Each structure stands twice: as C-alpha cells, then as structure tokens.
Amino acid sequence: MNGDDVTQLSSAARMCEIMRDLNLKQYLSSALLTAALQLYEDAALRALSQREASVFFTTHAVFIPKGLETLPLNWLQQLPIELWHTRKPDWQILPYFIQKVAVEDGVLRIQFPQEQVLNRVTFWDRLRIRLNLAMRPNLWQPLTPFEERAIWEQHPQLRHELFKV
C-alpha cells in the first residue's frame, strides 16, 4: 500500500462519510469547532501538555506520532487518555502504532502504518470514530452554553452559524 492510500483512509471526507452512514448528525461547522477549540488555548498549558503527551507515546506506544504538536490543546490533552481506554486492562502498551495525527476540516485524522485498504469499515475506522466522538468539543456534539456565548461575543462573523445549530 502506498502513502496516498494511507492518507485517503484517514481523510476527513471519508470519516464524515462513515459518520453519516452511522446516522451521526454533524452539529457544527468546522469554523464553529475551530472557534470553540480556540477558547481553550493556553501557551503555558500547551507546552506542559505537549511534554505529557510525548511521554505517554514514548512509554506506552513506542514512538511519538508526527503532527502531535498541531492538535488543538483540548485534543492534545484528551488523546492519550482516550487511547489508553482502548487497550485491554492488563496491557501496559497500546496494541497499535499511530504514524501521524492531524486535524482537517474539524476531523481528527489518524494514520496507522498497519492499515490496509479494504472495502468496509475496519478496526482502524472504528478506532477513528471512537476518538473523534471522544474529543471535546467535536463536530458531532452541540456546543456548551459557555462555548456558544463566548463565540457569540468573540466571533461576531460566526453568529449566523450559531443560529444553524
């Protein structure tokens, strides 16, 4: 399998299509999600969270995925916790490698080097679904009242988007 195939398997368009097939409604536009995620950014906390995530991946997943530093702070903090919940209780290491993480159009993209192109929803897809739904905020969950109010005040250009949700 070549790199383009792996990239396509983790694409935002494919993940959104899978979510639609599962009858999961997308509540937010990527612009609203981006604004909501920006509410939680903090430079000092980001540096600490980056170190903690790097330690997690080094000790429990063997290597650090590319792109970890590009994740929104909330997701950077939540990803190790959610990944840890995917293993069996007695395991001390994750049973898979994550090659790369990224955010595209509000979707958490995860590339697994072990993955193969198949014409069905795979274990890797189910893991992506689980993680995308676990990250908060996300496209498939309404905003909290705090997030709505803060976006209304800080991003007047997105007010019309708020009326759609």
C-alpha positions as CSV (number, residue, x, y, z in Angstrom):
1,M,0.0,0.0,0.0
2,N,1.4,3.4,-0.9
3,G,1.3,6.6,1.2
4,D,-1.6,8.1,-0.8
5,D,-3.8,5.1,0.2
6,V,-3.0,5.5,3.8
7,T,-3.7,9.3,3.6
8,Q,-7.0,8.6,1.9
9,L,-8.1,6.1,4.6
10,S,-7.7,8.8,7.3
11,S,-9.2,11.7,5.3
12,A,-11.8,14.0,6.8
13,A,-14.1,13.4,3.9
14,R,-14.0,9.6,4.5
15,M,-14.6,10.0,8.2
16,C,-17.5,12.3,7.6
17,E,-19.0,9.8,5.2
18,I,-18.6,7.0,7.7
19,M,-20.3,9.1,10.4
20,R,-23.2,9.9,8.1
21,D,-23.6,6.2,7.3
22,L,-23.8,5.6,11.0
23,N,-26.6,8.3,11.2
24,L,-24.5,10.6,13.3
25,K,-25.6,14.2,12.8
26,Q,-22.9,16.8,12.3
27,Y,-23.9,19.7,14.7
28,L,-21.1,22.1,14.0
29,S,-19.3,23.6,11.0
30,S,-15.5,23.3,11.1
31,A,-15.4,27.1,11.5
32,L,-17.5,26.9,14.7
33,L,-15.5,24.0,16.0
34,T,-12.2,25.9,15.4
35,A,-13.6,28.9,17.3
36,A,-14.7,26.6,20.2
37,L,-11.3,24.9,20.3
38,Q,-9.5,28.3,20.4
39,L,-11.4,29.2,23.6
40,Y,-9.3,26.7,25.4
41,E,-5.8,27.5,24.0
42,D,-3.2,28.5,26.6
43,A,0.5,28.7,25.7
44,A,1.9,27.5,29.1
45,L,-0.6,24.7,29.3
46,R,0.2,23.7,25.7
47,A,3.9,23.3,26.5
48,L,3.1,21.1,29.5
49,S,0.5,19.1,27.6
50,Q,2.9,18.5,24.7
51,R,5.5,17.1,27.1
52,E,3.0,14.9,28.8
53,A,1.7,13.6,25.5
54,S,5.2,12.9,24.3
55,V,6.0,10.9,27.5
56,F,2.8,8.9,27.1
57,F,3.6,8.0,23.5
58,T,7.2,7.2,24.3
59,T,6.3,4.9,27.2
60,H,3.0,3.4,26.0
61,A,3.1,3.5,22.2
62,V,6.9,3.2,21.5
63,F,7.1,6.3,19.3
64,I,5.6,9.7,19.0
65,P,3.3,10.3,16.0
66,K,4.1,13.1,13.6
67,G,1.8,16.1,13.9
68,L,1.1,15.8,17.6
69,E,2.1,19.4,18.2
70,T,-0.5,20.5,15.6
71,L,-3.5,19.3,17.6
72,P,-5.8,21.7,19.4
73,L,-4.9,21.9,23.1
74,N,-8.1,20.1,24.3
75,W,-7.5,17.2,21.9
76,L,-3.8,17.0,22.7
77,Q,-4.7,16.6,26.4
78,Q,-7.6,14.1,25.7
79,L,-5.9,11.9,23.1
80,P,-3.6,9.9,25.4
81,I,-6.4,9.4,27.9
82,E,-8.8,8.1,25.2
83,L,-6.2,5.9,23.6
84,W,-5.3,4.4,27.0
85,H,-9.0,3.4,27.3
86,T,-8.8,1.4,24.1
87,R,-6.4,-1.2,25.4
88,K,-7.2,-4.2,27.5
89,P,-7.0,-3.5,31.2
90,D,-3.8,-5.6,31.9
91,W,-1.9,-4.2,28.9
92,Q,0.8,-1.6,29.5
93,I,1.4,-0.7,25.9
94,L,-1.0,0.2,23.1
95,P,-1.5,-2.7,20.6
96,Y,-1.0,-0.5,17.5
97,F,1.2,2.3,16.2
98,I,0.0,5.7,15.2
99,Q,2.1,7.1,12.4
100,K,0.6,10.6,12.1
101,V,-2.2,12.8,13.6
102,A,-3.7,15.9,12.1
103,V,-6.8,18.0,12.0
104,E,-8.6,18.5,8.7
105,D,-12.0,20.3,8.5
106,G,-12.6,19.7,12.2
107,V,-11.9,15.9,12.0
108,L,-9.1,14.2,13.9
109,R,-7.1,12.3,11.3
110,I,-5.1,9.3,12.5
111,Q,-2.8,7.3,10.2
112,F,-1.9,3.7,11.2
113,P,1.0,2.1,9.3
114,Q,-0.5,-1.4,9.8
115,E,-3.7,-0.4,7.9
116,Q,-4.8,-1.9,4.6
117,V,-7.3,-0.7,2.0
118,L,-10.5,-2.7,2.4
119,N,-14.0,-2.0,1.2
120,R,-15.6,-2.0,4.6
121,V,-15.4,-0.3,8.0
122,T,-12.3,-1.7,9.7
123,F,-11.0,-1.8,13.3
124,W,-8.9,1.3,12.4
125,D,-12.1,3.1,11.3
126,R,-13.9,2.1,14.4
127,L,-11.0,3.5,16.5
128,R,-11.1,6.8,14.5
129,I,-14.8,7.0,15.1
130,R,-14.4,6.4,18.8
131,L,-11.6,9.0,19.1
132,N,-13.4,11.6,17.0
133,L,-16.5,11.3,19.2
134,A,-14.5,11.4,22.4
135,M,-12.6,14.6,21.6
136,R,-14.4,17.6,23.1
137,P,-15.6,19.7,21.5
138,N,-16.2,17.9,18.2
139,L,-18.3,18.2,15.1
140,W,-20.9,15.7,16.2
141,Q,-21.8,17.3,19.6
142,P,-23.6,20.6,20.3
143,L,-21.6,23.4,21.9
144,T,-21.9,24.1,25.6
145,P,-23.7,27.3,26.7
146,F,-20.3,28.7,27.7
147,E,-18.9,28.0,24.2
148,E,-21.9,29.4,22.4
149,R,-21.8,32.6,24.5
150,A,-18.0,33.1,24.1
151,I,-18.2,32.5,20.3
152,W,-21.1,34.9,20.1
153,E,-19.0,37.6,21.8
154,Q,-15.6,36.9,20.3
155,H,-16.5,35.9,16.8
156,P,-19.5,38.1,15.5
157,Q,-18.8,36.8,12.0
158,L,-19.9,33.3,13.2
159,R,-23.2,34.4,14.7
160,H,-25.2,33.2,11.6
161,E,-23.5,29.7,12.1
162,L,-24.7,29.7,15.7
163,F,-28.3,30.1,14.6
164,K,-27.9,26.9,12.4
165,V,-27.1,24.7,15.4
